């Protein structure tokens, strides 16, 4: 898609603006051999690891001082 836009004569600035990315990112994708992968990368969540601690705090009302209102 980016290469097609460039082949149609669009400037890198125009491509970046239309796709909502920076100019260096647009240039990087133009230079790469494989097509860009859009979307969020899968990350591990810290919520499951903290869920037990949160349950304990909610059950005993023992929040750290900085979280108390």
N, C-alpha and C positions, 0 to 999 in steps of 0.2 A: 504494500500500500504506500509506504513512504517513498520507495523507489519509483513507483508509478507517478506519484505527485511530482517528484523531482524531474522525471522524464517529460512530464507535461510542461515543464518550465517554471515550476514554482520555486521561489527562493526558500532557503532553509528557515529563515525567520517566519515566513508565511506558513510553512509546514508545521513548525513548532507551535505557532499560535493556534492553528486550526485543530491540532491534536492535543493541545493543552500540556505541552512538555517544553523543556528548555531547549535552546539552540544546541548546546553541547550534546544533549541526549539525542536529538534528531540527527546530528552529525555521526554520533556513535552508531546509531542504527543503520545509517547509510553505509558506513564503512564495514559493518559486520557481514559475514557470509550467510548467517542464518537469520530468519525473520525474528523481529522482536517479540518477546513474550509479555503481553499486557496483563494486568490484574495483580492482585495482591498475592504475595508469596505465603505459603502455609507456614505458620509459626506455632510453636508450642505455647499453650496458655498457662499462665501461672495461677489461674483461678482454682483448678482442682487441687493444687498443692496447698493453697491457702484456705480452702473451703472449711477444713476441719478447725483451723484456728478461728475463723470467722464465726462458725457455729458455737464454739466455746465462748467467745467474747459476747455474742448475742445472748447466750443462755445465762451467763453469769454477770453480765453488764460490767465487764472489766476491760474497758477500752483503754488504750494508751492515752496519756494526758493530752497529747497533741490532737487526738480525735474527739475529745469531749467538747461539748458546746456549752 
